[in-house]
C-alpha cells in the first residue's frame, strides 16, 4: 500500500488546552491601583521599571512573595544626561532581562509600558521627537521588536502584566486637545494581549472595567465592571476551574 502523507504535518493542531496564566494590559490614571493589582500575582515576580515608582506600593507584598526589580540607567543620577547611547544600552538590557525572566519568573510586569515605548523609540530613532523623525518603515521595525517580546510571553507559562498610563488626546489635523484621556504607549497593545483592564478609583473604591477578554470564563466578565477585585479574584473569574491556591506564591 502507498504510504499515506499527512498534509497537515507542517502545522500545529489546535486543542482545547488553556494555559492558566494572564497576559493582560492594565491602563488607567495615576493612583487607580494598576501596580498593586499586578503585585498581587504569584511570585517570583520580576518588575521591569523605568520610573523608580514602586516605593510605597511594593513594601506590603514583599513579606509574602519574592519580588525582583529590574531598573535601568537613563541618566537619573545627579549630573546625568539622557542620551541616545544611554537609551540604546537600556533598551538592550531591557530585552535581555525580559528574555531571562521568562525562564525563571512566574509573573513579569512592565511598569510602565508607556515609558518603555518612549525608551525604545529614543533608542531606535536617536531623537526625542520620534514623530518628526520616524518613517513608517522605522515604526514597523520598532513595533515589530515589541510584538516579538509579547509573542515570547505567549509561548511561556508566565503571567504578564503590561501597565500603561494615560495621556491627553489631540485632535487629528487640528491644533488642540479633544478633552479625552486615552492610553499612552504603543497603540496596538490592546490587540496583542488576551485581556484589557481599565482601572478606576471612585471615592476611594478601586474598580476594574474589563474589555476584550480571552479564557474559559471570558464571556461572563467581558464588558463588565468589578469593585475591590484582586489579581487572585480576577484570575479565578477568567479561569473558573481554578481556585485561590493556584494563584498564590
ROZALO-188943 format. One record per residue (C-alpha): x, y, z; residue in one letter. Coordinates in steps of 0.2 Angstrom, whole numbers, plus 5000, padded with zeros to 4 digits. Each point is the difference from the previous one (the first is absolute). Layout:
residues N
- c1  c2  c3  res
- X  Y  Z  a
...
//
This chain:
residues 249
- c1  c2  c3  res
- 5000  5000  5000  x
- 5006  5018  4996  x
- 5006  5009  5015  x
- 4987  5013  5006  x
- 5007  5018  5001  x
- 4994  5011  5014  x
- 4997  5016  4991  x
- 4998  5009  5016  x
- 5016  4995  5008  x
- 5008  5017  4997  x
- 4986  5008  5012  x
- 4997  4999  5018  x
- 4983  4993  5004  x
- 4989  5011  5011  x
- 4993  4992  5016  x
- 4989  5005  5015  x
- 5014  5002  5012  x
- 5001  5017  5010  x
- 5016  5006  5008  x
- 4995  5006  5017  x
- 5008  5017  4999  x
- 4995  5018  4996  x
- 5008  5011  4986  x
- 4991  5016  5002  x
- 5002  5019  4998  x
- 4995  5011  5015  x
- 4997  5018  4997  x
- 4993  5015  5010  x
- 5004  5016  5008  x
- 5013  5002  5014  x
- 4995  4992  5016  x
- 4987  4988  4994  x
- 5008  4985  5006  x
- 5009  4993  4984  x
- 5016  4995  5008  x
- 4992  4994  5016  x
- 4989  4988  4990  x
- 5015  4992  4991  x
- 5010  4999  5016  x
- 4986  4989  5006  x
- 5005  4987  4987  x
- 5010  4984  5005  x
- 5019  5002  5002  x
- 5014  5000  4996  x
- 4996  5016  4992  x
- 5012  5010  4989  x
- 4995  5019  4998  x
- 5008  5009  4986  x
- 4999  5018  5004  x
- 5007  5017  4994  x
- 4992  5012  5012  x
- 5006  4993  5017  x
- 4982  5001  5004  x
- 4997  4985  5012  x
- 5004  5008  5016  x
- 4985  5001  5011  x
- 4991  4986  4990  x
- 5012  4985  5000  x
- 5004  4999  5019  x
- 4984  4992  5005  x
- 5002  4985  4988  x
- 5018  4996  5004  x
- 4997  4990  5015  x
- 4989  4987  4991  x
- 5009  4998  4984  x
- 5016  5003  4990  x
- 5001  5016  4990  x
- 5014  5005  4990  x
- 5002  5017  4992  x
- 5010  5003  4983  x
- 5004  5018  4999  x
- 5009  5009  4986  x
- 5013  5015  4999  x
- 4992  5014  4990  x
- 5010  5013  5008  x
- 4991  5002  5016  x
- 5015  5002  5010  x
- 5006  5018  5006  x
- 5009  5008  4985  x
- 4993  4987  4988  x
- 4993  5002  4983  x
- 4988  4990  4990  x
- 5009  4997  4983  x
- 4996  4989  4985  x
- 5015  4989  5005  x
- 4993  4998  5018  x
- 4983  4996  4993  x
- 5007  4987  4988  x
- 5009  4991  5014  x
- 4985  5000  5011  x
- 4989  4994  4986  x
- 5012  4985  4997  x
- 5001  4996  5019  x
- 4981  5001  5001  x
- 4998  4987  4986  x
- 5013  4989  5008  x
- 4992  5001  5017  x
- 4983  4995  4993  x
- 5006  4985  4991  x
- 5010  4994  5015  x
- 4985  5003  5012  x
- 4989  4990  4988  x
- 5010  4984  5006  x
- 4999  5003  5019  x
- 4986  5012  5005  x
- 4981  4995  5002  x
- 4995  5018  4997  x
- 5008  5014  4990  x
- 4994  5018  5001  x
- 5004  5015  4988  x
- 4997  5015  5011  x
- 4997  5010  4989  x
- 5000  4995  4982  x
- 4997  5018  4996  x
- 5017  5004  5006  x
- 5008  4985  4992  x
- 4992  5005  4983  x
- 5008  5017  5001  x
- 5017  4992  5005  x
- 4999  4988  4985  x
- 4995  5015  4989  x
- 5015  5011  5006  x
- 5012  4985  4998  x
- 4993  4996  4983  x
- 4999  5018  4993  x
- 5013  5009  5010  x
- 4988  5015  5002  x
- 4987  5004  5013  x
- 4990  5007  4986  x
- 4995  4982  4994  x
- 4985  5006  4990  x
- 5010  5013  4990  x
- 5015  4988  4996  x
- 4992  4983  4998  x
- 4994  4993  4983  x
- 4987  4986  4999  x
- 5013  4988  4997  x
- 5009  5005  5016  x
- 4984  4998  5010  x
- 4997  4983  4993  x
- 5018  4995  5006  x
- 4997  5007  5017  x
- 4983  4992  5002  x
- 5006  4984  4993  x
- 5013  4998  5014  x
- 4987  5003  5014  x
- 4987  4988  4991  x
- 5014  4987  5001  x
- 5002  5002  5019  x
- 4981  4998  5003  x
- 5000  4985  4988  x
- 5014  4992  5011  x
- 4989  5003  5015  x
- 4986  4991  4992  x
- 5011  4984  4997  x
- 5004  5000  5018  x
- 4990  4996  5016  x
- 5003  5017  5009  x
- 4987  5012  5005  x
- 5004  5016  4990  x
- 4994  5017  5005  x
- 5002  5015  4989  x
- 4996  5016  5009  x
- 4996  5016  4990  x
- 4997  5018  5006  x
- 4989  5012  4992  x
- 5002  5016  4989  x
- 4990  5014  4993  x
- 4993  4996  4983  x
- 5004  5013  4986  x
- 4988  5004  4986  x
- 5006  4993  4983  x
- 5004  5013  4988  x
- 4997  5014  5012  x
- 5009  5008  5014  x
- 4993  4997  5017  x
- 4994  4987  5011  x
- 4983  4991  4999  x
- 4998  4999  5019  x
- 5001  4981  5000  x
- 5012  4989  5009  x
- 5007  4985  4991  x
- 5013  4987  5003  x
- 5018  5005  4998  x
- 5013  4988  4992  x
- 5000  4989  4985  x
- 4983  5002  4992  x
- 4996  4981  4996  x
- 5005  4993  5016  x
- 4981  4997  5003  x
- 4999  4988  4985  x
- 5016  4990  5005  x
- 4995  4996  5018  x
- 4986  4987  5005  x
- 4992  5012  5012  x
- 4998  5019  5002  x
- 4996  5007  5017  x
- 4996  5018  5004  x
- 5003  5005  5018  x
- 4990  5013  5009  x
- 4998  5008  5017  x
- 4984  5008  5006  x
- 4999  5008  5017  x
- 5014  4988  5006  x
- 4993  4984  4993  x
- 5011  4991  4987  x
- 4991  4992  4985  x
- 5004  4992  4983  x
- 4991  5001  4984  x
- 5003  4985  4989  x
- 5001  5002  4981  x
- 5006  4986  4988  x
- 5002  4984  5010  x
- 5006  4983  4995  x
- 4999  4984  5011  x
- 4987  4988  5005  x
- 4990  5012  5011  x
- 5002  5015  4988  x
- 4982  5001  4994  x
- 4995  5003  5018  x
- 5012  5014  5004  x
- 5002  5009  4983  x
- 4993  5018  5000  x
- 4996  4998  5019  x
- 5006  5011  5014  x
- 5006  4993  5017  x
- 5005  5009  5017  x
- 5013  4995  5012  x
- 5006  4985  4989  x
- 5018  4994  5003  x
- 5011  4991  4988  x
- 4996  4984  5008  x
- 4981  5003  4999  x
- 5001  5006  4982  x
- 5010  4985  4995  x
- 4987  4988  5007  x
- 4987  5009  4989  x
- 5010  4998  4985  x
- 5003  4982  5004  x
- 4985  4993  5010  x
- 5007  4983  5001  x
- 5015  5007  5011  x
- 5000  5005  5018  x
- 5009  5012  5011  x
- 5015  4988  5004  x
- 5004  4999  4981  x
- 5003  5019  5000  x
- 5011  5003  5016  x
- 5018  4999  5002  x
//
